[in-house]
């Protein structure tokens, strides 16, 4: 079982993601804005972070950038789950340190499988 922080400002997406991870036996905490998510990540580093690119207060890309600057947070895997589908958006997220990038709409089972792979230490760069 992994401890996951998930940040997204869409209530429907949050419900789908949280249900999928809890059904797979993981503990998942959902936050609806980037600043709150980053504060929680700093206070109690999780096993995995899942971020939307576009959120109030602080974007997912800004969170990844700050995590990669921190010795305490730099090794935590980050999966971006976002509606941004452009290649340049994905390239920016990966440049800043995202380990994987999943585009919405998504298959919850595939999301869980990719997240579990990251928690096992399998870094995705495809």
C-alpha positions as CSV (number, residue, x, y, z in Angstrom):
1,X,0.0,0.0,0.0
2,X,1.3,3.4,-0.9
3,X,0.5,6.8,0.5
4,X,-0.4,9.2,-2.4
5,X,-1.1,12.9,-2.5
6,X,-3.4,13.9,-5.4
7,X,-4.0,17.5,-6.4
8,X,-6.7,18.5,-8.9
9,X,-9.3,21.2,-8.8
10,X,-11.9,19.0,-10.5
11,X,-14.2,17.3,-8.0
12,X,-15.4,14.6,-10.5
13,X,-11.9,13.6,-11.5
14,X,-10.9,13.6,-7.8
15,X,-13.7,11.2,-7.0
16,X,-12.7,8.8,-9.8
17,X,-9.0,8.9,-8.9
18,X,-9.5,8.5,-5.1
19,X,-12.0,5.6,-5.6
20,X,-9.6,3.8,-8.0
21,X,-6.6,4.1,-5.6
22,X,-8.6,3.2,-2.5
23,X,-10.0,0.1,-4.3
24,X,-6.4,-0.9,-5.1
25,X,-5.5,-0.7,-1.4
26,X,-3.7,2.7,-1.4
27,X,-4.2,5.7,0.9
28,X,-4.9,8.8,-1.1
29,X,-5.3,12.4,0.1
30,X,-6.9,14.9,-2.3
31,X,-6.3,18.6,-2.3
32,X,-8.0,21.0,-4.7
33,X,-5.3,23.7,-5.0
34,X,-1.6,23.6,-5.6
35,X,-0.4,25.6,-2.6
36,X,-2.2,23.3,-0.1
37,X,-0.8,20.2,-1.9
38,X,2.7,21.5,-1.8
39,X,2.4,22.3,1.9
40,X,1.2,18.8,2.7
41,X,3.9,17.2,0.6
42,X,6.5,19.2,2.5
43,X,5.1,18.3,5.9
44,X,4.7,14.6,5.3
45,X,6.4,13.4,2.1
46,X,4.2,10.7,0.4
47,X,5.3,7.7,-1.7
48,X,3.8,9.3,-4.9
49,X,2.4,12.6,-6.0
50,X,-0.2,13.0,-8.7
51,X,-0.7,16.5,-10.0
52,X,-2.9,18.4,-12.5
53,X,-1.0,21.0,-14.5
54,X,-3.6,23.7,-14.1
55,X,-4.7,24.5,-10.5
56,X,-5.3,27.6,-8.4
57,X,-2.6,29.0,-6.2
58,X,0.3,26.9,-7.7
59,X,0.4,24.8,-10.9
60,X,1.4,21.2,-11.0
61,X,4.6,22.2,-12.9
62,X,5.5,24.7,-10.2
63,X,5.1,22.0,-7.6
64,X,7.3,19.6,-9.4
65,X,9.9,22.3,-9.9
66,X,10.0,23.1,-6.2
67,X,10.1,19.4,-5.2
68,X,13.1,18.8,-7.4
69,X,15.0,21.6,-5.7
70,X,14.4,20.0,-2.3
71,X,16.7,17.3,-0.9
72,X,13.8,15.9,1.1
73,X,11.4,15.8,-1.8
74,X,13.5,15.3,-5.0
75,X,13.3,11.5,-5.1
76,X,9.5,11.3,-4.7
77,X,8.0,10.1,-8.0
78,X,5.5,12.5,-9.7
79,X,2.8,11.6,-12.2
80,X,1.1,14.5,-14.0
81,X,-2.6,13.8,-14.7
82,X,-3.9,16.6,-16.9
83,X,-6.1,17.8,-19.7
84,X,-3.2,19.5,-21.4
85,X,-2.5,17.3,-24.4
86,X,0.1,19.2,-26.3
87,X,3.6,17.7,-26.8
88,X,5.1,21.0,-25.5
89,X,3.1,20.8,-22.3
90,X,4.3,17.2,-21.7
91,X,7.9,18.2,-22.5
92,X,7.8,21.1,-20.0
93,X,6.4,18.8,-17.3
94,X,9.1,16.2,-17.9
95,X,11.8,18.8,-18.1
96,X,10.8,20.1,-14.7
97,X,11.0,16.6,-13.3
98,X,7.7,14.7,-13.8
99,X,8.3,11.0,-14.0
100,X,5.1,10.2,-16.0
101,X,2.4,12.1,-17.8
102,X,-1.2,10.8,-18.3
103,X,-3.7,12.8,-20.4
104,X,-7.4,13.2,-19.5
105,X,-9.6,11.4,-20.2
106,X,-8.0,8.4,-18.7
107,X,-8.6,4.8,-17.7
108,X,-8.5,4.6,-13.9
109,X,-7.0,1.0,-14.0
110,X,-4.2,2.2,-16.3
111,X,-3.6,5.2,-14.0
112,X,-3.3,2.9,-11.0
113,X,-0.9,0.5,-12.8
114,X,1.4,3.4,-13.9
115,X,1.4,4.9,-10.4
116,X,2.2,1.5,-8.9
117,X,5.1,1.1,-11.3
118,X,6.5,4.5,-10.2
119,X,6.2,3.5,-6.6
120,X,8.1,0.3,-7.3
121,X,10.9,2.5,-8.7
122,X,10.2,2.1,-12.4
123,X,10.7,5.6,-13.9
124,X,8.7,6.3,-17.0
125,X,10.1,8.5,-19.7
126,X,8.2,7.4,-22.8
